């Protein structure tokens, strides 16, 4: 269960934050940590409009903490899983730096691990691969691909996946009332984002609506980057521009924020910059 904290509840207690000083990712994933690991998946495919990335709007009834937020697919990770995944990728990291955040700023994601484009990748589904299991679970549980997953196999996969990066940051959740009604106290989630890339062979396996997302849409990397920069929701999905003048439009309640968008943005930026070279580290793991 995710826990939300005020700034005063994190200072001096969150590993790798302010007075606690720099910390390795291993220390941030230790038992009792306040960090919540999250598996985030950047889903890409070749569509009729060219190279595209998947976004969707989180449904309020299935995601009460982040309702009507444009997002890329995510799933909470148990600490034990996150430690295993990090152990499996640490040796191939091209950048590995300590976690040390000195300011609490929502949606400010700091990359602490970067994996090369040549990092080990696997097919989806593959029952022998932990990463493939995570990707397949997200496809079936949140992206409406349960039938496609059931019909696919290692010989006829839906796509390939690999880890790309790990980032640390804070996600704003809500305001907590205080004695002063004019000054509520903001609450945050400290998140460690384990970012992966899924290359889908056939984008049509993703429906437009699922129990978790509405308005699932394929967007060009250029429009995606513009949406992250400007927070203009029509950059992610032109439908919002078309409906902007409708009296009953839900676009007025939709916003573009969150570490999931930032994670995909960093993944796409790394892809655009080309292959990285051999491993370099800025500290121990």
NUMIVEX-410540 format. One line per field, with one value per residue (C-alpha): residue number from 1; residue in one letter; x, y, z. Coordinates in pm, 1 decimal, decimal comma. Each point is the difference from the previous one (the first is absolute). Layout:
N
k <- NUM ...
r <- a ...
x <- X ...
y <- Y ...
z <- Z ...
This chain:
285
k <- 1 2 3 4 5 6 7 8 9 10 11 12 13 14 15 16 17 18 19 20 21 22 23 24 25 26 27 28 29 30 31 32 33 34 35 36 37 38 39 40 41 42 43 44 45 46 47 48 49 50 51 52 53 54 55 56 57 58 59 60 61 62 63 64 65 66 67 68 69 70 71 72 73 74 75 76 77 78 79 80 81 82 83 84 85 86 87 88 89 90 91 92 93 94 95 96 97 98 99 100 101 102 103 104 105 106 107 108 109 110 111 112 113 114 115 116 117 118 119 120 121 122 123 124 125 126 127 128 129 130 131 132 133 134 135 136 137 138 139 140 141 142 143 144 145 146 147 148 149 150 151 152 153 154 155 156 157 158 159 160 161 162 163 164 165 166 167 168 169 170 171 172 173 174 175 176 177 178 179 180 181 182 183 184 185 186 187 188 189 190 191 192 193 194 195 196 197 198 199 200 201 202 203 204 205 206 207 208 209 210 211 212 213 214 215 216 217 218 219 220 221 222 223 224 225 226 227 228 229 230 231 232 233 234 235 236 237 238 239 240 241 242 243 244 245 246 247 248 249 250 251 252 253 254 255 256 257 258 259 260 261 262 263 264 265 266 267 268 269 270 271 272 273 274 275 276 277 278 279 280 281 282 283 284 285
r <- x x x x x x x x x x x x x x x x x x x x x x x x x x x x x x x x x x x x x x x x x x x x x x x x x x x x x x x x x x x x x x x x x x x x x x x x x x x x x x x x x x x x x x x x x x x x x x x x x x x x x x x x x x x x x x x x x x x x x x x x x x x x x x x x x x x x x x x x x x x x x x x x x x x x x x x x x x x x x x x x x x x x x x x x x x x x x x x x x x x x x x x x x x x x x x x x x x x x x x x x x x x x x x x x x x x x x x x x x x x x x x x x x x x x x x x x x x x x x x x x x x x x x x x x x x x x x x x x x x x x x x x x x x x x x x x x x x x x x x x x x x x x x
x <- 0,0 141,8 61,1 -18,8 211,9 22,0 338,3 53,1 -46,7 272,6 276,5 256,5 -178,9 4,9 321,8 181,7 -195,4 150,3 175,8 10,0 260,0 72,0 -104,3 47,9 -302,8 58,7 -36,3 -315,5 -150,2 83,7 -279,7 -190,6 73,1 -249,0 69,5 -266,5 134,9 -213,5 23,8 -57,6 -28,8 54,7 -200,6 112,6 -111,7 3,5 -347,5 -149,0 146,1 348,8 190,2 -240,3 -24,5 -308,7 -178,1 -335,2 -216,1 -35,5 -357,5 -119,9 -184,0 307,8 265,6 -139,5 342,3 77,4 -337,2 -23,3 377,2 165,4 242,8 219,5 -56,6 122,7 -31,8 119,0 295,9 55,4 335,2 124,3 -70,5 168,4 315,7 16,2 -47,5 267,0 244,8 -60,3 71,8 265,0 298,1 -104,6 -79,5 180,2 -80,6 -46,5 -14,1 -105,6 -351,1 11,7 -296,6 32,8 -332,2 -352,5 -135,1 -284,0 70,6 374,4 147,2 373,0 158,1 212,5 48,9 21,4 15,8 149,5 -218,1 186,0 -117,8 -145,3 -350,8 -257,7 -321,6 -349,4 -126,0 284,9 -67,5 373,7 52,1 -91,3 -11,3 -215,2 -237,0 -35,1 -61,9 -254,0 -180,0 -35,3 -121,7 -264,9 -109,9 -6,7 29,0 -272,6 231,9 -100,1 -126,1 306,3 229,7 -179,9 39,6 366,7 309,6 377,8 -8,4 -273,1 51,1 -184,1 330,3 334,5 89,2 302,2 79,4 112,5 48,2 -82,9 -99,9 -81,4 -251,0 -317,7 -356,3 -258,0 -311,2 -237,1 -28,3 -58,0 -221,3 164,7 -129,7 32,0 -249,9 191,9 325,7 -45,5 305,8 101,1 65,7 252,0 109,6 378,9 34,8 277,8 -102,4 128,9 -43,3 -26,3 -65,2 -245,8 21,6 -337,7 -17,8 -368,4 -142,9 -359,0 9,8 -45,3 -367,3 -104,7 -165,0 75,1 -107,2 313,0 28,1 -221,1 118,2 299,9 177,7 316,1 204,1 315,4 310,8 18,0 -358,9 57,4 303,8 -203,2 -275,4 245,0 155,6 -322,0 -248,6 -240,1 -213,3 -81,9 367,4 -54,2 -340,2 -153,0 -345,8 25,8 42,9 -303,1 -215,0 126,0 -321,3 -242,2 -200,0 15,6 363,3 210,1 311,1 -37,2 77,1 290,4 356,5 348,8 231,1 174,8 325,7 -128,6 -3,8 343,3 138,3 -116,5 133,4 346,5 -21,1 -87,0 275,2 255,3 -120,5 29,7 353,7 124,7 187,6 202,1 344,6 146,9 -96,8 86,5 -92,0 -14,3 3,3 -70,3 -331,0
y <- 0,0 335,8 253,9 376,7 245,7 368,0 166,7 13,1 -377,5 -63,6 237,1 -195,9 -331,0 -67,2 -168,0 213,1 317,6 318,4 -54,3 -376,2 64,1 -200,2 -364,5 -294,2 -147,6 -314,9 206,7 164,6 -345,5 -131,8 -137,1 278,9 257,4 278,2 -29,2 -179,5 -183,5 23,7 -193,4 240,6 -112,6 213,8 -179,7 70,1 -123,3 86,5 136,0 147,7 332,6 -140,7 -60,9 52,9 -18,7 -102,0 227,2 -20,4 184,0 -168,5 -75,3 159,6 -311,0 -225,5 255,9 235,4 145,7 115,6 31,1 141,7 31,4 -73,8 -280,8 -275,1 -350,6 -66,0 -255,5 2,7 -232,1 -189,7 89,5 -357,5 6,5 337,8 -120,1 -306,2 208,0 248,0 -280,1 -140,2 328,3 173,7 -164,7 123,0 359,6 270,3 262,7 -71,9 292,3 37,8 112,1 348,9 234,6 329,4 156,5 -137,6 84,5 -199,5 -164,9 73,7 -338,1 -62,0 -282,8 -218,2 -303,1 -4,5 -318,2 -19,3 -59,0 -329,4 -117,8 -348,9 -16,4 -275,1 -87,7 39,6 -244,3 -206,1 -196,8 -22,9 379,9 214,8 321,0 -167,4 -111,1 358,8 131,9 -270,9 60,3 371,0 -76,8 -242,8 174,4 366,7 19,4 -238,9 -259,7 -306,5 -178,9 93,7 -112,3 -333,1 -60,4 112,8 -211,5 26,1 -114,4 253,2 284,1 329,0 185,5 41,9 182,4 122,8 219,4 352,9 203,5 54,1 342,7 151,4 273,7 115,1 -29,1 244,9 -182,4 234,8 270,0 -80,8 248,2 201,7 236,0 274,3 -77,5 230,4 -193,9 -375,7 -225,7 -172,2 -374,4 -183,6 -349,7 -55,6 -225,1 -204,1 -42,5 -316,0 97,5 -263,9 12,3 -233,0 -15,2 -129,0 -178,8 84,3 319,9 -110,8 -242,3 308,0 108,6 362,0 -62,3 -235,8 -27,6 198,0 252,5 197,7 169,7 -226,2 165,6 -33,4 321,3 95,5 43,8 364,6 75,4 -190,4 214,2 313,3 -118,2 -59,6 343,1 201,4 -219,5 46,6 -313,8 18,7 -69,8 -348,8 -53,8 229,4 -109,5 248,1 286,0 -116,3 -11,5 318,1 191,6 -274,9 90,9 -353,5 -56,8 -176,5 166,9 280,8 -249,1 -175,3 106,2 -102,3 -58,7 -277,7 -192,3 -255,7 268,1 119,8 -355,1 -57,9 343,2 -92,9 -340,1 164,0 259,5 -275,6 -184,5 314,6 68,9 -334,4 -293,8 46,4 -147,9 -215,4 3,3 300,0 48,1 294,0 -213,0 -341,5 -173,2
z <- 0,0 -104,5 275,9 -37,8 197,8 77,9 -46,5 377,2 17,4 -257,5 110,1 200,1 -59,1 -374,1 -114,7 -257,7 84,3 140,0 333,6 -48,1 -270,6 -316,8 4,7 -229,2 -169,6 204,6 318,1 -135,5 -58,6 348,6 222,2 174,5 -270,7 -70,6 -373,2 -208,7 -306,6 -315,4 -325,9 -290,7 -361,1 -308,4 -269,1 -356,6 -341,8 -367,7 -79,9 -318,1 113,3 54,0 320,6 292,7 379,5 199,6 248,2 175,8 253,0 338,2 97,6 322,5 119,2 -29,4 99,9 266,6 92,0 -356,3 -176,2 -354,0 -33,3 -333,2 66,2 -132,4 146,1 354,4 278,3 360,4 69,8 326,3 153,8 -35,1 -374,6 -43,7 177,5 -226,0 -315,2 103,1 80,7 -349,1 -183,5 213,6 -171,4 -346,1 100,9 -197,6 264,9 368,2 242,2 365,3 86,9 154,5 -31,4 185,8 -103,7 8,9 -343,8 -151,6 -336,2 19,6 -95,9 49,3 -197,9 229,4 -228,1 -378,6 -207,8 -352,0 -304,7 -40,4 344,3 18,9 -140,1 -12,5 -175,2 145,6 113,0 140,4 322,0 70,6 11,4 300,3 -208,4 -263,8 276,0 122,9 -351,7 -72,9 328,5 -80,7 -352,4 121,7 318,9 -106,4 -379,3 -109,0 -154,7 200,1 -312,8 -204,1 283,1 25,5 -375,3 -16,1 68,0 -0,4 -362,0 -90,8 248,8 31,9 15,1 175,3 321,5 192,3 298,6 -90,4 319,6 366,2 128,4 340,6 71,0 171,8 -125,0 135,0 122,0 185,5 264,2 367,0 191,9 276,2 268,0 -260,8 -278,6 -234,0 39,8 -42,6 24,3 -326,4 11,3 -218,4 -97,3 -12,5 -306,3 -159,7 -363,7 -169,1 -364,0 -273,4 -375,0 -171,1 -380,1 -120,3 -335,4 -54,5 153,9 -69,0 295,4 224,2 21,9 41,6 338,0 290,6 363,6 96,9 -284,4 -232,5 -318,5 -61,6 -288,9 -212,8 -8,8 -189,0 220,7 -111,7 106,2 323,9 83,7 -76,9 234,1 285,1 -55,9 -29,6 196,6 -292,8 -2,6 -371,5 -75,0 142,2 -159,9 -266,7 120,6 284,7 -246,5 -198,5 316,5 162,9 -72,9 102,4 308,5 138,3 -90,5 260,9 -141,7 253,3 277,1 -173,2 74,7 -107,0 295,6 186,2 13,4 -250,4 -272,6 109,7 -9,0 -357,4 -96,3 127,4 -171,9 -333,3 44,2 59,1 -311,1 -211,1 123,4 -131,6 153,1 316,1 56,1 274,5 367,8 214,5 363,5 234,9 312,1 138,1 -50,6
